[in-house]
Amino acid sequence: MKEPKTLQEAILYFADADRCIAYLAESRWPDGVAVCPTCGRTDVSYVPKRRVWQCKSRHPKCQFSIKVGTIFEDSPIPLSKWLAAMWLIANCKNGISSWEIHRALKVTQKTAWFMLHRVRLVMKDERDHKFGFGGPVEVDECFIGPKPEKMHRKRKAKLQMQQTLGLRTDSYVGKTAVQGVLDRYYRQIRTKVLPDVKRETLQNTILDNVTPFAKVYTDEAVQYDKLEKNFVHKVVNHMQEYVNGQVHTQGIDNYWSLLKRTLRGTYIAVEPFHLSRYLDEQAFRYNNRATKDNPLNDGDRFAAMVTQILGRRLTYNELTGKTAANEGDARQDEPF
């Protein structure tokens, strides 16, 4: 049976547990040689009846399944449901909520929420970007959060009080700042949650992601002043016009509209503590979308995700900020 290219084909393809294991094994060990995750031996044998591999060395965990060392580790959920969830989140343009996964895959909503966050960890781009975008590059920031005019007066007063007392550093009440850098040539984007929108913070992100002397297009925000010291900086004044030849930020503005449509329409309530994971999800779909030069299909996008499942682990305590390492980072803000 050929590898799936559509959702219908994927459901039929991954209905067989052995086929799921074979698909993941081929992606994990492209040369066909299974490796023990504990000792690294390559002469391991497969036990078909138990669907596990047996290492010839005697040590703890000498038997291991395809889930070990991946986001699926220690999960009782069958691979058929895991792979279906990955297919849906990879290919639904505006994302898919945990309630939809709960109804479609017959798991609890809490389990579906945890599954989606583990999948988002796979969608995170953890490559070492030794070289920045070469340009032309569009840079802009947006604010994610509730609309003040639609907030309950008590909640709005609470947020304003926190801001007055210095407990919040955001410029807009109840909102979180996000900056994006879009390379027009490669049509790739990188986003980052910011603690504030000060000049130093915004320009440091540009310095980290854009090569020197590249063309950088921004709006008229004063935080981008003096960028011409390191880049060919052009500004479009949105009070007068939105496009001036090649000088515009229409590309990244389109990305913000996609992101906000996903957050407000599909997920509705997102904690600032988890916002970076939702940014990773949207950036993955955007960076792996079909274009004229790169006609990807749903199967290609899914396969790209599968290649990144190894070595990534997220526990429920880490997700909810209950581990010792995350207790200081977990924010108790109200959801958007």
Residue pairs with C-beta under 8 A, 6 or more apart in sequence:
1 12
1 13
1 19
2 9
3 13
3 23
3 299
3 303
4 10
4 12
4 13
4 14
4 87
4 299
4 302
5 297
5 298
5 299
6 298
6 299
7 87
7 88
7 91
7 298
9 299
10 83
10 84
10 87
10 298
10 299
10 302
11 84
13 19
13 23
14 20
14 23
14 79
14 80
14 83
14 84
15 80
17 51
17 78
17 79
17 80
18 48
18 51
20 79
20 80
20 83
21 51
21 66
21 79
23 83
23 306
24 66
24 70
24 79
24 306
24 309
25 34
25 66
26 32
27 303
27 306
27 307
27 309
28 66
28 70
28 309
28 310
29 35
33 42
34 42
34 44
34 46
34 53
35 41
35 42
35 44
36 42
36 44
36 53
36 55
36 57
36 62
36 64
37 61
37 64
37 68
37 69
38 55
38 59
38 60
38 61
38 62
38 64
39 55
39 57
39 59
41 55
41 56
41 57
43 56
44 53
44 54
44 55
44 56
45 53
45 54
45 56
46 52
46 53
46 54
47 53
47 54
47 63
50 63
51 65
51 66
52 63
52 64
52 65
53 63
53 64
53 65
54 62
54 63
55 62
55 63
55 64
61 68
66 72
66 79
67 73
67 74
67 75
67 79
69 310
69 311
70 309
70 310
70 311
70 312
70 313
71 118
71 119
71 121
71 122
71 309
71 312
71 313
71 314
72 79
72 82
72 309
73 313
75 82
77 107
77 111
77 115
81 105
81 107
82 115
84 104
84 105
85 101
85 105
85 112
85 115
85 116
85 119
86 119
86 122
86 302
86 305
86 306
87 298
87 302
88 96
88 100
88 101
88 104
89 95
89 96
89 116
89 119
89 120
89 123
89 281
90 123
90 284
90 285
90 298
90 301
90 302
90 305
91 285
91 298
91 301
91 302
93 258
93 285
94 258
94 261
94 262
94 265
94 266
95 262
95 266
95 267
95 278
95 281
95 282
96 116
96 266
97 266
97 267
97 268
98 109
98 112
98 113
98 115
98 116
99 109
99 112
101 107
101 112
101 115
101 116
102 108
102 109
102 111
102 112
105 112
107 115
114 316
114 319
117 274
117 277
117 314
117 319
118 314
119 305
120 277
120 278
120 280
120 281
121 277
121 280
121 312
121 314
122 305
122 308
122 309
122 312
123 280
123 281
123 283
123 284
123 305
123 308
124 277
124 280
124 284
125 190
125 280
125 283
125 284
125 287
129 190
129 209
131 211
132 208
132 209
132 210
132 211
132 214
133 181
133 183
133 186
133 188
133 190
133 209
133 210
133 211
133 214
134 183
134 185
134 211
134 214
135 183
135 184
135 185
135 210
135 211
135 214
135 215
135 216
135 232
136 183
136 184
136 185
136 214
136 215
136 216
136 217
136 246
137 181
137 182
137 183
137 184
137 210
137 214
137 215
137 216
137 217
138 181
138 182
138 184
138 217
138 218
138 248
138 249
138 251
138 252
139 179
139 180
139 181
139 182
139 202
139 206
139 210
139 216
139 217
139 218
139 224
139 249
139 252
140 179
140 180
140 218
140 219
140 249
140 252
140 253
140 256
141 177
141 178
141 179
141 180
141 194
141 197
141 202
141 221
142 177
142 178
142 180
142 256
142 259
142 260
143 170
143 171
143 172
143 175
143 176
143 177
143 178
144 175
144 176
144 178
144 259
144 260
144 263
144 270
144 275
144 336
145 170
145 172
145 174
145 175
145 176
145 272
145 336
146 174
146 175
146 336
148 156
148 172
148 173
148 174
151 159
151 173
151 174
155 174
155 334
156 173
156 174
159 168
159 173
159 174
160 173
162 168
163 170
163 173
169 195
169 196
170 176
170 177
170 196
171 177
171 196
171 197
174 333
174 334
174 336
176 193
176 272
176 275
177 193
177 194
177 195
177 196
177 197
178 191
178 192
178 193
178 194
178 275
178 279
179 191
179 192
179 194
179 202
179 205
180 189
180 190
180 191
180 192
180 252
180 255
180 256
181 189
181 190
181 191
181 205
181 206
181 209
181 210
182 188
182 189
182 251
182 252
182 255
183 189
184 251
187 287
187 291
188 287
189 252
189 255
189 283
189 286
189 287
190 209
190 283
191 279
191 282
191 283
192 205
192 276
192 279
193 272
193 275
193 276
193 279
194 201
194 202
194 205
195 201
197 223
198 223
199 222
199 223
199 224
199 225
202 223
202 224
203 223
203 224
203 227
206 216
206 227
206 231
207 230
210 216
210 231
212 230
212 231
213 230
213 231
213 232
214 231
214 232
215 231
215 232
215 234
216 227
216 231
216 232
216 233
216 234
217 234
217 235
217 236
217 246
217 247
217 248
217 249
218 224
218 227
218 233
218 234
218 235
218 236
218 249
219 235
219 236
219 237
219 238
219 249
220 235
220 236
220 237
220 238
220 239
224 233
224 235
227 233
234 247
235 247
236 242
236 243
236 244
236 247
236 248
236 249
242 248
242 250
243 250
255 282
255 286
258 282
258 286
259 279
259 282
262 278
262 282
263 270
263 278
263 336
267 278
268 336
269 335
269 336
270 278
270 335
270 336
271 331
271 333
271 335
271 336
272 331
272 333
272 336
273 321
273 329
273 330
273 331
273 333
274 319
284 305
285 301
288 296
288 300
288 301
288 304
289 296
290 296
290 297
315 323
317 323
318 325
318 326
320 330
321 327
321 329
321 330
322 330
